[in-house]
Amino acid sequence: MNKTYRHLFFDLDRTIWDFETNSKLAFEELFQMPQFKSICPSLEEFLPVYHTFNDALWERFRRGTATKTEVRDQRFVQTFESFGVMQTDKALEMSELYVGISPQKTALMPHAIEVLGTLKKSYHLHIISNGFIEAQKVKIEKSGLSPFFDRIITSEMAKAAKPNPEIFHLALSSAHAKKKECLMIGDDWNADIMGARKFGIDQVFFNPEQSKVPLKATYEIVDLIDLLEFL
């Protein structure tokens, strides 16, 4: 077991909480509602378009060029408009419903509970997330993750999103942790890995798709269970 680290900082979405599965389940529920059935021919056609706009807006949010409200609402407005539905009120209605329904879903990445339970015995576990604080707290509570984590740090609390060093500074400060004691675990190369690297803490790149990246993280894993090989 590695005795150097004392604090493990996890990203939440797509690292522990299965964003793709939970998002799809939420949209399946929404598309059963009469007011949304005529937006586009099928959910299968809707989702890729939505994710394109969603990903672009989140990238702007990380760069500080989009607000929380813009991300939350414009991804739906733009998706609706791309299908020729010029009804902002209906788009905003779906936005509000999605934000309420999606965090209630509880699918986790494979081995998440097993790994967190094992690591909790030896390390302090924390969350650093760019997600909206009210949604992230619901996800953690509903998914049974609350007992594992000491602190939840979000971009709203830090007034800065990963990879901005300010969010890492707040996380370490709140945990009373030194950089050499910390390890960041996440799936987003730029936000999680490069953010942690530039801040000066070690990183674990969670890379289930085995994507090629320009640099080598401190560690790289394809399954959360791989953490137990070196922690």
Secondary structure per residue as TSV (DSSP state, phi and psi in degrees):
chain	resnum	aa	ss	phi	psi
A	1	M	-	360.0	139.0
A	2	N	-	-78.5	117.1
A	3	K	-	-92.6	-5.0
A	4	T	S	-69.5	-43.2
A	5	Y	-	-84.4	142.0
A	6	R	-	-120.3	-25.1
A	7	H	E	-124.7	126.1
A	8	L	E	-111.8	123.3
A	9	F	E	-107.3	119.0
A	10	F	E	-106.1	139.4
A	11	D	-	-70.4	159.0
A	12	L	-	-101.5	-64.7
A	13	D	B	-69.2	129.0
A	14	R	T	72.5	-2.3
A	15	T	T	-108.8	-48.2
A	16	I	T	-114.3	-51.6
A	17	W	B	-86.9	125.8
A	18	D	-	-77.7	88.3
A	19	F	H	-59.7	-47.5
A	20	E	H	-61.1	-47.1
A	21	T	H	-63.7	-46.7
A	22	N	H	-67.9	-38.0
A	23	S	H	-63.6	-44.0
A	24	K	H	-63.0	-42.3
A	25	L	H	-60.6	-39.8
A	26	A	H	-65.0	-43.0
A	27	F	H	-68.5	-34.7
A	28	E	H	-60.1	-38.7
A	29	E	H	-67.5	-43.3
A	30	L	H	-63.9	-39.3
A	31	F	T	-74.2	-5.3
A	32	Q	T	-84.0	-12.0
A	33	M	S	-80.5	133.3
A	34	P	G	-53.9	-37.1
A	35	Q	G	-69.4	-14.0
A	36	F	G	-112.3	-3.7
A	37	K	T	-67.5	-23.2
A	38	S	T	-99.1	10.4
A	39	I	S	-66.2	-46.7
A	40	C	S	-152.4	167.8
A	41	P	S	-57.2	-36.0
A	42	S	-	-158.7	161.0
A	43	L	H	-62.9	-35.7
A	44	E	H	-60.9	-31.9
A	45	E	H	-82.0	-31.5
A	46	F	H	-69.2	-46.4
A	47	L	H	-59.7	-47.2
A	48	P	H	-60.8	-36.2
A	49	V	H	-68.6	-45.9
A	50	Y	H	-57.9	-47.2
A	51	H	H	-64.4	-32.3
A	52	T	H	-61.8	-48.6
A	53	F	H	-69.0	-40.7
A	54	N	H	-60.8	-47.1
A	55	D	H	-63.8	-40.4
A	56	A	H	-65.5	-40.4
A	57	L	H	-70.2	-36.6
A	58	W	H	-66.7	-35.2
A	59	E	H	-64.0	-40.6
A	60	R	H	-64.3	-38.4
A	61	F	H	-61.8	-43.1
A	62	R	H	-62.1	-33.1
A	63	R	H	-84.5	-6.1
A	64	G	T	83.5	17.5
A	65	T	S	-108.4	6.5
A	66	A	S	-140.8	143.3
A	67	T	-	-89.0	168.2
A	68	K	H	-56.6	-45.3
A	69	T	H	-64.2	-40.0
A	70	E	H	-62.7	-43.9
A	71	V	H	-61.1	-49.7
A	72	R	H	-61.5	-40.2
A	73	D	H	-99.9	-41.2
A	74	Q	H	-67.4	-27.3
A	75	R	H	-60.5	-33.0
A	76	F	H	-82.4	-43.2
A	77	V	H	-58.2	-47.4
A	78	Q	H	-66.3	-38.1
A	79	T	H	-66.0	-45.4
A	80	F	H	-59.1	-45.3
A	81	E	H	-63.8	-33.6
A	82	S	H	-66.4	-22.6
A	83	F	T	-98.2	11.7
A	84	G	T	78.6	15.8
A	85	V	-	-99.2	97.3
A	86	M	-	-93.1	58.5
A	87	Q	-	-126.2	88.4
A	88	T	H	-59.8	-37.5
A	89	D	H	-61.8	-38.6
A	90	K	H	-71.1	-37.5
A	91	A	H	-63.5	-42.3
A	92	L	H	-69.6	-30.2
A	93	E	H	-65.4	-43.6
A	94	M	H	-64.8	-39.5
A	95	S	H	-57.1	-48.8
A	96	E	H	-64.4	-41.9
A	97	L	H	-67.1	-41.7
A	98	Y	H	-62.1	-44.3
A	99	V	H	-62.7	-28.0
A	100	G	H	-83.0	-36.0
A	101	I	H	-84.1	-45.8
A	102	S	G	-57.2	-46.9
A	103	P	G	-64.4	-15.3
A	104	Q	G	-77.1	-16.1
A	105	K	-	-75.2	152.1
A	106	T	-	-126.3	13.9
A	107	A	-	-67.9	134.2
A	108	L	B	-117.5	162.3
A	109	M	-	-66.6	151.6
A	110	P	T	-52.0	136.8
A	111	H	T	68.6	10.8
A	112	A	H	-58.5	-51.4
A	113	I	H	-65.0	-43.2
A	114	E	H	-59.0	-46.2
A	115	V	H	-69.1	-45.4
A	116	L	H	-62.8	-39.9
A	117	G	H	-62.0	-39.5
A	118	T	H	-70.1	-45.3
A	119	L	H	-67.9	-32.3
A	120	K	H	-60.1	-25.4
A	121	K	T	-69.5	-22.0
A	122	S	T	-124.2	-13.3
A	123	Y	S	-135.0	159.9
A	124	H	E	-86.7	126.1
A	125	L	E	-108.1	138.7
A	126	H	E	-140.2	162.9
A	127	I	E	-112.9	134.7
A	128	I	E	-122.5	116.5
A	129	S	E	-135.9	143.6
A	130	N	-	-85.5	-6.6
A	131	G	S	-68.2	164.4
A	132	F	-	-72.0	133.3
A	133	I	H	-58.8	-40.8
A	134	E	H	-66.8	-37.0
A	135	A	H	-71.1	-41.4
A	136	Q	H	-65.6	-37.9
A	137	K	H	-64.7	-39.0
A	138	V	H	-66.1	-44.5
A	139	K	H	-56.7	-47.0
A	140	I	H	-64.8	-43.2
A	141	E	H	-68.2	-50.2
A	142	K	H	-66.9	-29.6
A	143	S	T	-87.5	1.8
A	144	G	T	75.8	24.5
A	145	L	-	-93.7	-13.4
A	146	S	G	-53.5	-42.2
A	147	P	G	-64.6	-16.5
A	148	F	G	-87.5	-23.9
A	149	F	-	-111.9	133.9
A	150	D	S	-79.3	-41.0
A	151	R	E	-139.9	147.3
A	152	I	E	-121.2	115.0
A	153	I	E	-110.8	125.8
A	154	T	E	-119.1	165.1
A	155	S	H	-63.6	-29.7
A	156	E	H	-65.8	-40.0
A	157	M	H	-66.2	-39.1
A	158	A	H	-85.2	-12.6
A	159	K	T	56.2	31.9
A	160	A	S	-163.1	141.4
A	161	A	-	-104.3	149.0
A	162	K	T	-53.9	136.0
A	163	P	T	-93.4	14.1
A	164	N	S	-57.6	131.0
A	165	P	H	-61.3	-20.5
A	166	E	H	-62.5	-35.5
A	167	I	H	-71.7	-34.7
A	168	F	H	-70.5	-37.9
A	169	H	H	-61.2	-45.5
A	170	L	H	-63.1	-41.3
A	171	A	H	-61.7	-48.1
A	172	L	H	-68.0	-39.0
A	173	S	H	-63.4	-43.4
A	174	S	H	-68.6	-27.9
A	175	A	H	-90.2	-2.6
A	176	H	T	53.6	45.8
A	177	A	-	-111.7	147.7
A	178	K	-	-93.6	150.7
A	179	K	G	-55.4	-41.4
A	180	K	G	-68.1	-14.2
A	181	E	G	-92.9	-2.0
A	182	C	E	-113.1	149.1
A	183	L	E	-138.8	127.6
A	184	M	E	-100.0	130.8
A	185	I	E	-121.9	118.5
A	186	G	E	-163.3	168.2
A	187	D	S	-100.9	-14.3
A	188	D	-	-93.6	115.3
A	189	W	I	-59.4	-47.2
A	190	N	I	-75.8	-50.0
A	191	A	I	-70.1	-49.8
A	192	D	I	-85.4	-52.5
A	193	I	I	-79.9	-52.6
A	194	M	I	-68.2	-34.4
A	195	G	H	-61.7	-47.7
A	196	A	H	-66.6	-41.2
A	197	R	H	-60.5	-46.2
A	198	K	H	-68.3	-29.6
A	199	F	H	-75.9	-23.3
A	200	G	T	104.8	24.2
A	201	I	-	-121.1	154.5
A	202	D	E	-68.2	160.7
A	203	Q	E	-136.9	151.0
A	204	V	E	-121.2	116.8
A	205	F	E	-87.9	111.2
A	206	F	E	-83.9	107.6
A	207	N	-	-130.6	66.2
A	208	P	T	-62.6	-25.7
A	209	E	T	-83.6	-5.5
A	210	Q	-	53.5	45.8
A	211	S	-	-67.9	146.7
A	212	K	-	-81.1	136.0
A	213	V	-	-129.9	157.1
A	214	P	S	-74.2	-23.1
A	215	L	S	-130.2	170.7
A	216	K	-	-100.6	124.4
A	217	A	-	-73.5	166.9
A	218	T	S	-55.9	-43.8
A	219	Y	E	-138.5	158.2
A	220	E	E	-138.9	135.9
A	221	I	E	-132.9	157.6
A	222	V	S	-112.5	-9.6
A	223	D	S	-147.6	143.2
A	224	L	G	-58.4	-30.0
A	225	I	G	-60.6	-24.3
A	226	D	G	-63.2	-22.5
A	227	L	G	-59.5	-32.2
A	228	L	G	-73.4	-6.9
A	229	E	G	-76.8	-23.3
A	230	F	T	-131.5	-0.2
A	231	L	-	-116.3	360.0
